[in-house]
Amino acid sequence: MVVEELGKADGPPAVRGVLVRASRVAETRAALPDEIAVLTSAMDALRLDPDLIVECAGQGAVVDYGEEILSAGCDLMMIAIGALADDALRGRLSEAARGTGAQMTLPAGAIAGIDGLAALKLGGLDTVRYISTKLPVAWKGTPADDNFDLNGMTERTVIFNGAAREAALRYPKNANIAAIVALAGIGLDETMVDLVADPAITDNVGRIEAEGRYGRLMVELSGHAAPDNPKTSACTALSIVNAIRNRSNTVVLG
């Protein structure tokens, strides 16, 4: 979806190459235009001399490739922000970026209000809570599978309540937004998170509740699940596209 949306813009191709696992080369090659290279190593991607590399592959990709990309002086945009809940990794990535002048960009993903939260942080925040509500099937393959009957669930159920750091690390495919809410606000250990399974909803719902010295923030975004992945919302891809376009837009909102 990201490649498709970027391809709608005028001018030269926005995407020069796509980095995938070796096992997915043939599948990816068949799905992309011929002018977009299909690559299997970060070094190959960097040889294309990109202005920006965008991670859309999960926390493992941030771990495997992030430091190499930033150390080469290339900007990195990541959507698997939960990887930054690992302090050691975040420190290495930050040091690599400082050393070359590269920049890490963290798109909001399937949540609204990150700009307001970051602004309130400057004046002092007291509490921040993030609530993520998805269909029970979206929590399959997570620790919730061990403690709840996700297939037979009939009512709204909180499957996790705790700090953003734990949520992001225990639920790497579902709770990356918990990390960006925490980083924009009061921190990974102070930001509280509820992860909820609700068989009655139709869309994934993300909600921020925050209070501080200069105001109160309550914002909720209800987004359709991605067609091929109920764990994430389709607007996550659109958030990436918007962040990429903002790098060259004359007027930047937010």
Secondary structure, 3 states (H helix, E strand, C coil): CHHHHHCCCCCCCCCCEEECCHHHHHHHHHHCCCCCEEECCHHHHHHCCCCEEEECCCHHHHHHHHHHHHHCCCEEEECCHHHHHCHHHHHHHHHHHHHHCCCEECCCCCCCCHHHHHHHHHHCEEEEEEEEEECHHHHCCCCHHHHCCCCCCCCCEEEEEEEHHHHHHHCCCCCHHHHHHHHHCCCCCCCEEEEEECCCCCCEEEEEEEEECCEEEEEEEEECEECCEEEEECHHHHHHHHHHHHCCCCCCCC
